[in-house]
């Protein structure tokens, strides 16, 4: 069959109809800032696009990071791009696409979730597994919660109203 092309597909969630595609923009994930109308993909380089016109705006160099997971935090209008080999998150300002820095997470990051108050929780895939707690204002890890030998974690979600964090882990 024909080779798959790199593209970002956009769907209407009410009808599930394809709204459009952005050719040449792809990656392991996408994150959108509804306020600025900017979207980002976890690709190398990271792609920044306009969510209304579905046009690429620019690419963003992330150095030696290898983008995988991606998360947009409404609290500070920042995008966090997670890299397995460098064990960090590249922080991007969603308004203009500037790289603000990198946060050493102390483990292999997969997915993040925010409490909406300046804390970002990142699940780590390492053999012992765990969660890194990030102070997003200071852009640094303030705590690690290890899972012992129950690693292999990929999923993370939060019930903000009740202060509960859910981590989905499976070690084979």
Secondary structure as UniProt FT lines:
FT   STRAND          7..11
FT   TURN            13..15
FT   STRAND          18..23
FT   STRAND          30..33
FT   TURN            34..37
FT   STRAND          38..41
FT   STRAND          46..50
FT   TURN            51..54
FT   STRAND          55..60
FT   TURN            63..64
FT   STRAND          67..73
FT   TURN            74..77
FT   STRAND          78..83
FT   TURN            84..87
FT   STRAND          88..93
FT   TURN            94..96
FT   STRAND          99..104
FT   STRAND          109..114
FT   STRAND          119..124
FT   STRAND          130..135
FT   TURN            136..139
FT   STRAND          140..146
FT   TURN            148..149
FT   STRAND          153..159
FT   HELIX           160..162
FT   STRAND          164..169
//
